[in-house]
Amino acid sequence: MTALDKLIKSAEESRTILCFGIDPAINRMAREPGEEELEGLITDYFSSIVESLLEENAISAIKPNYAFFAQYGFDGLHALEHLIGDCKEDVPVILDVKRGDIGKTSEAYAKEAYDFWGADAATISPYMGEDSVKPFLREGKLAYLLCRTSNKGAKDFQELKCGDSMLYEKVLEKAMEWNCGIVVGATSDAIRKIVEQTGNKVPMLIPGIGAQGGDLGMVMEAIGENVAIHRINASSSIAYAHEKHGGNPVGAALKEAENLNKKIREHL
């Protein structure tokens, strides 16, 4: 089964396109660990949340952010290994690594993402062109090109004029040519234009609806039909929902996911 098939199947079974972004931040967890407890704390904290979200059909993908694990050294990376190993049979795994380098280096990065970590999909920076992206275009896998992202600095380059188009639209053209997915932030209404240009046939990974304040209703209206190929990502707003809702992290995460799913399912 291809990555796209897994995404569609998971969305149909759970009746949601919500993706849980896993960004470990030790200072936001329920307790401060000793150094010898780091790996276990990260694994236990996120495993309990993911298991509960899956049991309640509240998510249809996970998106571990490599950098948030790597900042804690081997403890963080071992925790990432455990989480992916525990989840990859139950839910699509999108590894957020934002790789992109010259051909041979990208080949090594692709082997890491797909063969070592076992991810179904990975986020890719397209800045260095086709030879940097090509190793990630493996049969059965899905590469998401950074297109129009959700961060404030996205306009610095992504909205530069290139003839009659913006730079992100050139990336979009290549994504269609190379049969890639794209990363499109919920903080910009460019998503409407992108859906129109692609005929809503290019899988989108859509961050920015949580802590960044993106408009979930606008996103759902924009993607309209063929919803199951897309994923709307929420990370810290779910993982650390206890900061807003109180209670324990698992219960608060479920409550936050349910609030998002109410809005998502209105459009399914």
C-alpha positions in Angstrom: 0.0 0.0 0.0 1.4 3.4 -1.0 1.7 6.3 1.4 -1.2 8.1 -0.3 -3.4 4.9 -0.1 -2.6 4.8 3.6 -3.5 8.4 4.1 -6.8 8.0 2.3 -7.7 4.7 4.1 -6.8 6.2 7.5 -8.9 9.3 6.9 -11.9 7.3 5.8 -11.7 5.0 8.8 -11.3 7.7 11.4 -13.5 10.3 9.6 -10.9 13.0 10.1 -7.9 14.5 8.3 -6.3 15.7 11.6 -2.6 15.0 11.9 -0.8 15.1 15.3 2.5 16.9 15.1 4.9 15.6 17.7 7.3 18.3 18.9 8.8 17.4 22.3 9.5 20.3 24.6 10.6 19.0 28.0 9.8 22.3 29.8 6.1 22.0 28.8 5.6 18.4 30.0 4.0 17.5 33.3 7.2 17.2 35.2 10.9 17.9 34.9 13.0 14.8 34.3 16.5 14.0 35.4 19.0 13.4 32.6 18.7 9.6 32.9 14.9 9.9 32.4 14.8 11.9 29.2 14.2 9.1 26.7 11.5 7.4 28.9 9.7 10.7 29.6 9.4 11.7 26.0 8.4 8.2 24.9 5.8 7.8 27.7 4.4 11.3 27.4 3.7 11.1 23.6 2.9 7.4 23.4 0.1 7.8 25.9 -1.3 10.7 24.0 -1.0 9.0 20.6 -2.6 5.8 21.8 -5.6 7.7 23.2 -6.0 9.8 20.0 -5.9 6.6 17.9 -8.3 4.7 20.2 -10.8 7.6 19.8 -10.3 7.9 16.0 -9.2 11.5 16.6 -6.2 11.6 14.2 -5.3 10.0 10.9 -1.5 10.6 10.8 1.4 11.6 13.0 4.1 14.1 12.1 7.2 13.8 14.3 9.4 16.8 14.0 13.0 15.5 13.8 14.6 18.6 15.2 12.5 18.6 18.4 13.8 15.0 19.1 17.4 15.6 18.0 17.8 18.6 20.4 17.8 16.0 23.2 20.6 14.0 21.6 20.4 10.2 21.6 17.7 10.2 24.3 15.5 12.1 21.9 16.4 10.0 18.9 15.7 6.8 20.7 12.4 8.1 21.8 11.6 8.9 18.1 12.6 5.4 17.2 10.2 4.0 19.8 7.3 6.2 18.8 7.6 5.5 15.1 8.0 1.8 15.8 4.9 1.7 17.9 2.7 3.7 15.5 3.7 2.9 11.9 1.5 -0.1 11.6 -1.5 1.8 12.8 -1.3 5.3 11.2 0.7 7.0 8.4 4.0 8.6 9.6 5.0 11.9 8.1 8.6 12.6 9.2 9.1 16.4 9.3 12.8 16.8 8.4 12.7 19.4 5.7 15.7 17.9 3.9 17.2 19.0 0.6 20.8 18.9 -0.5 22.9 17.9 -3.5 22.0 14.5 -5.1 24.2 12.1 -3.2 23.5 13.8 0.2 19.8 13.7 -0.5 20.1 10.0 -1.3 21.6 9.5 2.2 18.8 11.6 3.8 16.1 9.7 1.9 17.5 6.4 3.1 17.5 7.7 6.7 13.9 8.9 6.4 12.4 5.9 4.7 14.7 2.9 5.5 16.0 3.8 9.0 13.1 5.6 10.5 10.5 3.8 8.4 8.5 6.9 7.5 5.7 6.9 4.9 6.4 10.5 3.9 8.8 13.3 4.5 8.9 17.1 4.2 11.5 18.4 1.7 13.0 21.8 0.9 12.9 22.2 -2.9 15.4 25.2 -3.0 18.3 23.2 -4.5 16.1 21.7 -7.3 15.3 18.4 -8.9 18.4 16.4 -8.1 17.9 17.3 -4.4 14.3 16.2 -4.4 14.5 13.1 -6.7 15.9 10.7 -4.1 12.7 11.2 -2.0 10.4 10.4 -4.9 10.6 6.7 -4.1 7.7 4.5 -5.2 5.2 4.1 -2.5 6.4 7.1 -0.5 5.3 10.7 -0.5 7.5 13.8 -0.5 5.9 17.1 0.7 7.7 20.1 -0.9 7.7 23.3 1.2 5.5 25.5 -0.9 3.7 28.3 0.9 4.5 27.8 4.6 2.8 29.1 7.7 5.7 31.1 9.3 5.9 34.9 9.3 9.0 35.0 7.2 7.5 32.9 4.4 6.9 36.1 2.3 10.6 36.8 2.2 11.2 34.4 -0.6 8.0 32.4 -1.3 6.1 35.4 -2.6 8.9 36.9 -4.7 7.7 37.6 -8.3 8.9 35.2 -11.0 7.5 36.5 -14.2 3.7 36.5 -13.8 3.9 34.1 -10.8 5.2 34.0 -7.3 8.0 31.7 -6.3 5.8 29.4 -4.3 3.7 28.9 -7.5 6.8 27.7 -9.3 7.3 25.2 -6.6 3.7 24.1 -7.0 4.3 23.6 -10.7 7.2 21.3 -9.9 5.3 19.4 -7.3 2.7 18.6 -9.9 5.3 17.6 -12.4 7.2 15.4 -9.9 4.0 14.0 -8.3 4.8 15.4 -4.9 2.7 16.7 -2.1 3.1 20.2 -0.8 3.2 22.0 2.6 0.8 24.9 2.6 0.2 26.9 5.8 -3.3 27.7 7.1 -2.2 31.2 7.9 -2.5 32.4 4.3 -5.5 32.3 2.0 -3.0 31.2 -0.8 -4.5 27.8 -0.1 -7.6 28.8 -2.1 -5.5 29.7 -5.2 -3.4 26.5 -4.8 -6.5 24.3 -4.7 -7.8 25.9 -7.9 -4.5 25.6 -9.7 -4.1 21.9 -8.8 -7.7 20.9 -9.3 -7.5 19.7 -5.6 -5.4 16.7 -6.7 -2.1 17.4 -4.9 -1.9 16.2 -1.3 -1.4 19.0 1.1 0.1 19.0 4.6 -1.4 22.0 6.2 0.2 23.3 9.5 -0.7 26.5 11.3 -4.2 26.0 12.7 -3.2 25.7 16.3 -0.8 28.0 18.1 -0.1 29.9 14.9 -3.8 30.9 14.6 -4.7 29.7 11.1 -8.3 29.6 10.0 -9.6 26.0 10.1 -12.9 26.9 8.6 -11.3 28.7 5.6 -9.1 25.7 5.0 -11.9 23.2 5.0 -14.0 25.3 2.7 -11.0 25.7 0.4 -10.2 22.0 0.0 -13.9 21.1 -0.4 -14.0 17.7 -2.0 -11.3 15.0 -2.2 -10.6 15.8 1.4 -9.0 12.4 2.4 -5.7 13.1 0.5 -4.9 16.1 2.7 -3.8 16.5 6.3 -4.3 19.4 8.7 -1.6 19.4 11.3 -1.8 20.5 14.9 1.2 20.1 17.2 1.7 22.0 20.5 -2.0 22.9 20.7 -2.7 19.2 21.2 0.4 18.1 22.9 0.3 20.8 25.6 -3.4 21.3 25.7 -3.3 20.9 29.5 -1.9 24.4 29.6 -5.2 25.7 28.3 -7.7 23.2 29.5 -6.1 22.0 32.7 -6.3 18.3 33.8 -3.9 15.6 32.7 -2.1 15.9 29.3 -3.9 12.9 27.7 -7.4 14.1 28.6 -6.6 17.6 27.6 -5.1 16.5 24.2 -8.3 14.4 23.5 -10.5 17.5 24.3 -8.5 19.7 22.0 -8.5 17.2 19.2 -12.2 16.7 19.5 -12.7 20.5 19.3 -10.8 20.5 16.0 -12.6 17.4 14.7 -16.0 19.0 15.3 -15.0 21.7 12.8 -13.3 19.3 10.4 -16.2 16.9 10.3 -18.7 19.6 9.5 -17.1 19.6 6.0 -16.7 15.9 5.5 
